[in-house]
């Protein structure tokens, strides 16, 4: 005869099994009633005008829209980058001011209505670093003086918890409002960025690095920021987010060293987290590619599209070879520099630009 304790144990197991079965049933029913995950917006494709970025070489610089340049180029461009600063969009912690973005959207809609055969899509690129609002630059201490192209600017503690939390809240509010905007097909990941819009790039000259270190900059916090960037764009569930990858650089011992292994880890994690929304990018494509970027391009090609690139500064750029190399990597869109003085796209024959546009659109599936 079974003991009372054994009977009690069997009864408890039967009751637990019943509850487990009920919980599994509830979970399956809930999964069946969840709305389907919305598909991402169509990818950008073809040639994009990247805009004039000289505004970033000063504190408080204001970007121009660049629609006049797109119109002057004829029907070459398939889209453009709308450059805005965090300071323009959130002048104080509690208030969004989207007037600049709304004005840009209105002008692009008007342009598209007037040119129904060459409708433009856009990528939204929000710069912080020197373009961060003053309140954000002061989180954790006074703004940090650094040098960008020999000019002194100030940045906030872009690697720190308070700054990152403020940026994530800002992106949450912005994404909740604009993810449903069909014109915005892509958003650039600029989390962790400082002197450019590229997250991995920070000022490493001796003066800047000294000031950053004194303000608390360290490899661990910066690496965590780079690795966690996907979470900053959770409020953009249907918009594609591009990440410009460069070699990760450590600063331990006061010397800057490359750690490509970490960059490749971030690339894999970005794609694993965001799937086809996670666009792989680099803002310095040229041919032949520099040796320090080759492993990044190799990994890009291995991971596959979506891939969207920007050319290196056009001065001395081998345009045709660079375009062919970008196409060989699987890129579906290419941002072009302007500025005739530097050998920008203005010097390239329209028929050549049209041919390039068609090739990139074919890569993107358009």
Secondary structure as UniProt FT lines:
FT   HELIX           4..33
FT   STRAND          46..49
FT   HELIX           54..57
FT   TURN            59..60
FT   HELIX           67..72
FT   STRAND          79..85
FT   HELIX           86..89
FT   TURN            93..94
FT   HELIX           99..114
FT   TURN            116..117
FT   STRAND          121..127
FT   HELIX           129..131
FT   HELIX           134..137
FT   TURN            138..140
FT   STRAND          144..148
FT   TURN            149..150
FT   STRAND          151..155
FT   TURN            158..159
FT   HELIX           161..178
FT   TURN            179..180
FT   TURN            182..183
FT   STRAND          184..188
FT   TURN            191..192
FT   TURN            199..200
FT   HELIX           206..214
FT   TURN            215..216
FT   HELIX           219..227
FT   HELIX           229..233
FT   TURN            234..235
FT   TURN            237..238
FT   STRAND          240..244
FT   STRAND          248..250
FT   HELIX           252..254
FT   STRAND          257..259
FT   HELIX           260..274
FT   HELIX           275..277
FT   STRAND          278..281
FT   HELIX           291..303
FT   STRAND          307..311
FT   TURN            315..316
FT   HELIX           319..329
FT   STRAND          333..336
FT   HELIX           340..342
FT   HELIX           345..347
FT   HELIX           350..364
//
